[in-house]
Amino acid sequence: MSETKKTSTPSLWHSLIPIFVLIGLLSSSVLLFGDGSSSGPNQIALILSAMVAAIIGLRSGHTWNELQEGMVHGVSLAMGAIFILLIVGALIGTWILSGIVPSMIYYGLKVLDPSYFYAATVIICSMTSLATGSSWTTASTVGIALVGISGALQLSPAVTAGAIISGAYFGDKLSPLSDTTNLAPAMAGTDLFTHVRHMLWTTIPSLAIALIIFAVMGLMAPHAASGGDLNAMLSALEQNFSIGPHLFLGPALVFFLIYKKMPAFPALLIGALAGGVMAMIFQPTVVQKFADSPELGGITVLFKGVWKSLFSPFTIDSGNEALDNLLSRGGMSSMLNTIWLILSAMIFGAVMEKTEMLEVIANKILSMAKSTGGLITATLITSLGMNIVASDQYIAIVLPGRMYRAEFARRKLHPKNLSRALEDAGTLTSPLVPWNTCGAFMATTLGVATFAYLPYCFFNLLNPVISSIYGYTGFTIEKLEEEATTA
């Protein structure tokens, strides 16, 4: 009769060793490789740190097969994000080829002034994300156009990315169509609209402060772009693409499909294919040139050009270097490095969870949370930590929600306090971590490194701080017994 091998829970010190190793390796990666750290070095750092965690797990009684199953499960959690990443790459390619993105840039240059561009970007992305419920859709549609416009205006791409992410995550956090907005109350034990109303107390002040900062930055920013530069960019767009408002039918179709609650993957795929059809109809010359197959003719060369844009980065030689840099991107292959980073990060997070090291660290944090403010802050810190270690915003909502739900109930705190804290940190800090699925997506889609745009994500940075302050002051923190009198 075989005996089941017993496993022991690792100590706090042992649980922290992989974290310290990861911090050391990631710091070395940035020091040695600089901007290229996310193109391989960070992936190696994450996998080596996962192996350190696995060694500790083996010493605690786990078998390699158990750890490997955990890794496979962890990677499977990221597959939905990986599917969307691939489709976004294809969508960017066909939307540039079809003239959708060039038209967005063209009309944006006509109406957006540098002095209020950053604040306008926040508002545009907030409205788009509220309507679609998706920060990723917002970044991959209007976001890429706004980055292009900022480049033409010679404004900071990092600040622009920060404004895009601030607006996109404001809408993602409050929209009833958002998956995280539905997930957080489900984990905490409250209903959707109670959760959304309670989030307004932290979300609106955070956005208002962020808007003021962006408005001041816009007024104070040096506006290097001259009228001649802008006219040259507009002229190059007109000469190389057929520009027109009719091309906005592509984005309108995607927004409509998501508004009708079609899942993101098929909606974006339809948008990418629609972009390909529009490219063949409205930009045949551009498609033929991109296909680079003079031996082909008619519909065949157009079909090849669109097919190529789905997997290969679009390139253009317009004679305007700035425009060429803005539009030379897209295709599924451009997302493969990001997918590599996500897979490596999910392996590390999975081993940390399987060996119970995440739980040990979280329990230590909870043991120090004596007051209501301490409990709220512990939830915020744990959600941030899960985004860093587990590399996925859904895990950053689900695990702390599961772990702290009973403690909130024991202290007679309304579950909407927990659901708000889960989103204030779990949702909003996810794009601030380079190897998190959200951080990797935003950096790749917007073409700006995570650590470059991080200081300018004012909304995402302010919201958890305000949430913690509310916890310690008791402002808007509702007890369960008060529900009847305040309902």
Salt bridges, closest charged atoms under 4 A:
GLU66 OE1 - HIS62 ND1 3.40
GLU407 OE2 - ARG410 NH2 2.74
GLU407 OE2 - ARG411 NE 2.80
GLU423 OE2 - HIS195 NE2 2.85
ASP424 OD1 - LYS173 NZ 2.77
GLU478 OE1 - LYS416 NZ 2.91
GLU483 OE2 - HIS414 NE2 3.67
